Amino acid sequence: MRLSDLAGYFAAGLVVIAFCMKDMISLRLAALGSNIAFLAYGIALGLAPVWLLHAILLPVNGWRLWQAVWQQPGRNAPRENPRQQRTRQQTTRQTGRQT
């Protein structure tokens, strides 16, 4: 078995793993790994459709990973000061609903 074959099997395994992921960040990391492995595989064997596809998908997955990491809900939300927290907690206790 050649090194290029190992890269191909490794890339295929990462694709299967990516399809099984529930968490978006883990999925994108697995997809990035498979893109890199498929690039190596496609270049080693001279398979232009394979390496071209994964050369296009690599920055797409990188961008989506960046979005998933840096634009998570609440990441840039302003923090409450202690007085705001107490008011929110009192309102929750009184109404039984969170604000």
LOMAR-952504 format. One line per 4 residues: number of its first residue (from 0); their letters; for each residue x, y, z of N, C-alpha, C, O. Coordinates in Angstrom, 2 decimals. Layout:
# LOMAR-952504
NUM> a> X:Y:Z:X:Y:Z:X:Y:Z:X:Y:Z; ...
END
This chain:
# LOMAR-952504
0> mrls> 0.86:-1.18:0.00:0.00:0.00:0.00:0.90:1.24:0.00:1.86:1.34:0.78; 0.58:2.16:-0.88:1.38:3.37:-0.99:0.89:4.43:-0.02:-0.21:4.33:0.52; 1.72:5.45:0.19:1.37:6.56:1.07:0.14:7.30:0.55:-0.69:7.76:1.33; 0.03:7.41:-0.78:-1.14:8.09:-1.35:-2.43:7.32:-1.05:-3.48:7.92:-0.83
4> dlag> -2.35:5.99:-1.04:-3.51:5.18:-0.69:-3.93:5.43:0.76:-5.12:5.55:1.07; -2.93:5.50:1.64:-3.23:5.79:3.05:-3.90:7.16:3.21:-4.84:7.31:3.99; -3.43:8.15:2.46:-4.05:9.48:2.52:-5.50:9.41:2.05:-6.37:10.05:2.63; -5.75:8.63:1.01:-7.12:8.49:0.51:-8.04:7.82:1.51:-9.17:8.27:1.73
8> yfaa> -7.57:6.74:2.12:-8.39:6.05:3.13:-8.60:6.93:4.37:-9.69:6.96:4.94; -7.56:7.63:4.76:-7.67:8.53:5.91:-8.69:9.64:5.62:-9.53:9.96:6.46; -8.61:10.21:4.42:-9.55:11.27:4.02:-10.98:10.74:4.00:-11.90:11.40:4.49; -11.17:9.57:3.45:-12.51:8.97:3.40:-13.04:8.71:4.81:-14.22:8.94:5.08
12> glvv> -12.17:8.24:5.69:-12.58:8.02:7.08:-13.01:9.32:7.75:-13.98:9.34:8.51; -12.28:10.40:7.49:-12.65:11.69:8.07:-13.99:12.19:7.54:-14.74:12.83:8.27; -14.29:11.89:6.28:-15.60:12.27:5.73:-16.71:11.52:6.47:-17.73:12.11:6.81; -16.51:10.23:6.70:-17.51:9.45:7.44:-17.68:10.01:8.85:-18.80:10.16:9.33
16> iafc> -16.56:10.32:9.50:-16.62:10.90:10.84:-17.36:12.24:10.82:-18.17:12.51:11.71; -17.09:13.06:9.81:-17.76:14.37:9.71:-19.27:14.20:9.58:-20.04:14.97:10.16; -19.70:13.20:8.83:-21.14:12.97:8.67:-21.80:12.49:9.97:-23.01:12.63:10.13; -21.02:11.93:10.88:-21.57:11.45:12.14:-21.58:12.51:13.24:-22.16:12.29:14.31
20> mkdm> -20.97:13.65:13.00:-20.85:14.69:14.01:-22.18:15.41:14.24:-22.95:15.63:13.31; -22.41:15.76:15.49:-23.57:16.58:15.83:-23.17:18.02:16.10:-23.94:18.94:15.85; -21.95:18.19:16.59:-21.43:19.51:16.92:-20.80:20.13:15.66:-19.98:19.49:15.00; -21.17:21.37:15.33:-20.73:22.01:14.12:-19.21:22.25:14.10:-18.58:22.12:13.05
24> islr> -18.63:22.60:15.24:-17.19:22.86:15.27:-16.41:21.57:15.01:-15.45:21.58:14.24; -16.81:20.49:15.63:-16.15:19.20:15.39:-16.31:18.77:13.94:-15.37:18.24:13.34; -17.50:18.98:13.38:-17.75:18.63:12.00:-16.81:19.39:11.07:-16.22:18.80:10.16; -16.67:20.69:11.29:-15.81:21.50:10.42:-14.34:21.12:10.57:-13.60:21.13:9.59
28> laal> -13.91:20.77:11.78:-12.53:20.33:11.97:-12.27:19.03:11.21:-11.23:18.88:10.57; -13.21:18.10:11.28:-13.07:16.84:10.54:-13.09:17.11:9.03:-12.34:16.49:8.28; -13.95:18.02:8.60:-14.02:18.35:7.17:-12.72:19.00:6.69:-12.25:18.71:5.59; -12.15:19.87:7.51:-10.87:20.48:7.13:-9.77:19.42:7.01:-8.97:19.45:6.08
32> gsni> -9.75:18.49:7.95:-8.78:17.40:7.88:-8.96:16.56:6.63:-7.98:16.19:5.98; -10.21:16.26:6.29:-10.45:15.47:5.08:-10.07:16.26:3.83:-9.56:15.68:2.87; -10.32:17.57:3.82:-9.92:18.39:2.67:-8.41:18.33:2.46:-7.94:18.18:1.33; -7.65:18.45:3.54:-6.19:18.42:3.45:-5.72:17.04:2.97:-4.84:16.94:2.12
36> afla> -6.31:15.98:3.53:-5.91:14.63:3.14:-6.30:14.35:1.68:-5.52:13.73:0.95; -7.47:14.79:1.25:-7.87:14.59:-0.14:-7.03:15.43:-1.10:-6.78:15.02:-2.23; -6.58:16.60:-0.65:-5.64:17.38:-1.47:-4.36:16.58:-1.69:-3.87:16.48:-2.82; -3.81:16.03:-0.63:-2.59:15.23:-0.74:-2.81:14.02:-1.66:-1.97:13.72:-2.51
40> ygia> -3.94:13.36:-1.48:-4.27:12.18:-2.29:-4.42:12.55:-3.77:-3.85:11.90:-4.64; -5.19:13.60:-4.03:-5.43:14.01:-5.41:-4.17:14.50:-6.11:-3.96:14.20:-7.29; -3.35:15.24:-5.40:-2.10:15.73:-6.00:-1.13:14.57:-6.24:-0.48:14.52:-7.29; -1.04:13.65:-5.28:-0.11:12.52:-5.41:-0.45:11.64:-6.61:0.44:11.11:-7.27
44> lgla> -1.73:11.49:-6.90:-2.14:10.62:-8.00:-2.50:11.39:-9.27:-2.88:10.80:-10.28; -2.37:12.71:-9.22:-2.68:13.51:-10.40:-4.16:13.54:-10.73:-4.54:13.59:-11.90; -5.00:13.49:-9.71:-6.45:13.50:-9.91:-6.97:14.93:-9.75:-7.36:15.34:-8.65; -6.98:15.66:-10.84:-7.35:17.08:-10.79:-8.75:17.31:-10.23:-8.92:18.23:-9.42
48> pvwl> -9.77:16.53:-10.60:-11.10:16.80:-10.02:-11.13:16.67:-8.50:-11.85:17.41:-7.83; -10.35:15.73:-7.96:-10.33:15.52:-6.51:-9.63:16.67:-5.82:-10.20:17.27:-4.90; -8.42:17.00:-6.23:-7.70:18.07:-5.52:-8.31:19.42:-5.78:-8.26:20.28:-4.90; -8.89:19.64:-6.96:-9.54:20.93:-7.23:-10.77:21.12:-6.35:-10.97:22.20:-5.79
52> lhai> -11.59:20.08:-6.22:-12.77:20.15:-5.35:-12.37:20.48:-3.92:-12.98:21.35:-3.30; -11.37:19.80:-3.41:-11.00:20.00:-2.00:-10.20:21.29:-1.80:-10.17:21.83:-0.70; -9.55:21.77:-2.85:-8.92:23.09:-2.77:-9.98:24.18:-2.66:-9.74:25.22:-2.04; -11.14:23.96:-3.26:-12.25:24.91:-3.16:-12.94:24.77:-1.80:-13.29:25.78:-1.18
56> llpv> -13.14:23.54:-1.34:-13.85:23.30:-0.09:-13.04:23.69:1.15:-13.62:24.00:2.19; -11.72:23.66:1.05:-10.88:23.98:2.21:-11.15:25.38:2.76:-11.40:25.50:3.96; -11.13:26.44:1.95:-11.45:27.76:2.52:-12.91:27.90:2.93:-13.23:28.66:3.85; -13.81:27.18:2.27:-15.22:27.22:2.66:-15.38:26.66:4.07:-16.04:27.26:4.92
60> ngwr> -14.77:25.50:4.32:-14.85:24.90:5.65:-14.11:25.74:6.69:-14.54:25.82:7.84; -13.01:26.35:6.29:-12.30:27.25:7.21:-13.14:28.44:7.60:-13.18:28.83:8.76; -13.82:29.03:6.63:-14.70:30.18:6.90:-15.85:29.77:7.81:-16.16:30.47:8.77; -16.48:28.64:7.51:-17.60:28.19:8.33:-17.16:27.83:9.75:-17.91:28.04:10.70
64> lwqa> -15.95:27.30:9.89:-15.42:27.03:11.22:-15.23:28.34:11.97:-15.59:28.45:13.14; -14.66:29.32:11.30:-14.46:30.63:11.93:-15.80:31.20:12.39:-15.91:31.72:13.50; -16.83:31.10:11.54:-18.15:31.58:11.94:-18.69:30.84:13.14:-19.25:31.45:14.05; -18.53:29.53:13.17:-19.05:28.73:14.28:-18.34:29.06:15.59:-18.96:29.07:16.65
68> vwqq> -17.05:29.34:15.51:-16.28:29.63:16.72:-16.52:31.05:17.20:-16.77:31.26:18.39; -16.43:32.02:16.32:-16.42:33.43:16.72:-17.79:34.09:16.73:-17.93:35.19:17.27; -18.78:33.46:16.15:-20.10:34.07:16.13:-21.12:33.23:16.86:-22.28:33.14:16.46; -20.68:32.60:17.93:-21.60:31.81:18.75:-22.57:32.76:19.45:-22.19:33.87:19.81
72> pgrn> -23.81:32.33:19.65:-24.78:33.17:20.35:-24.27:33.56:21.73:-23.81:32.72:22.49; -24.35:34.83:22.03:-23.96:35.32:23.34:-22.48:35.60:23.49:-22.06:36.09:24.54; -21.69:35.30:22.47:-20.25:35.51:22.60:-19.90:36.98:22.76:-19.02:37.33:23.55; -20.58:37.85:22.01:-20.29:39.27:22.08:-21.37:40.05:22.83:-21.43:41.28:22.77
76> apre> -22.20:39.32:23.53:-23.27:39.98:24.27:-22.68:40.76:25.44:-21.73:40.30:26.07; -23.22:41.93:25.72:-22.72:42.69:26.87:-23.01:41.95:28.17:-24.05:41.31:28.31; -22.10:42.05:29.08:-22.26:41.38:30.36:-23.16:42.23:31.27:-23.14:43.46:31.23; -23.93:41.52:32.09:-24.78:42.22:33.05:-23.95:42.60:34.27:-23.07:41.86:34.70
80> nprq> -24.25:43.76:34.80:-23.61:44.10:36.07:-24.42:43.43:37.19:-25.54:42.97:36.94; -23.89:43.37:38.41:-24.58:42.66:39.50:-25.99:43.18:39.76:-26.88:42.40:40.09; -26.21:44.47:39.61:-27.55:45.02:39.85:-28.54:44.50:38.81:-29.68:44.18:39.14; -28.11:44.43:37.54:-28.98:43.89:36.49:-29.29:42.42:36.74:-30.40:41.96:36.49
84> qrtr> -28.30:41.67:37.22:-28.52:40.27:37.51:-29.55:40.08:38.61:-30.45:39.24:38.50; -29.43:40.88:39.69:-30.39:40.76:40.80:-31.80:41.11:40.32:-32.76:40.43:40.67; -31.93:42.17:39.53:-33.25:42.56:39.01:-33.85:41.45:38.16:-35.03:41.15:38.28; -33.04:40.85:37.29:-33.52:39.77:36.44:-33.93:38.58:37.28:-34.96:37.96:37.01
88> qqtt> -33.13:38.23:38.29:-33.46:37.09:39.15:-34.73:37.34:39.94:-35.54:36.42:40.11; -34.92:38.57:40.44:-36.14:38.89:41.18:-37.35:38.81:40.27:-38.40:38.29:40.66; -37.22:39.31:39.06:-38.33:39.26:38.10:-38.66:37.81:37.76:-39.84:37.46:37.63; -37.66:36.99:37.62:-37.88:35.58:37.33:-38.62:34.90:38.47:-39.55:34.13:38.24
92> rqtg> -38.22:35.19:39.69:-38.89:34.59:40.86:-40.34:35.04:40.95:-41.22:34.25:41.27; -40.59:36.31:40.66:-41.94:36.85:40.79:-42.88:36.34:39.70:-44.04:36.01:39.98; -42.39:36.27:38.49:-43.25:35.89:37.38:-43.15:34.42:37.00:-44.05:33.87:36.37; -42.05:33.79:37.40:-41.86:32.40:37.04:-41.33:32.25:35.61:-41.16:31.13:35.13
96> rqt> -41.07:33.37:34.94:-40.54:33.33:33.58:-39.23:34.09:33.54:-39.02:35.06:34.26; -38.35:33.60:32.67:-37.11:34.32:32.49:-37.32:35.46:31.50:-38.10:35.35:30.56; -36.60:36.56:31.74:-36.73:37.70:30.83:-35.62:37.70:29.83:-35.56:38.58:28.97
END
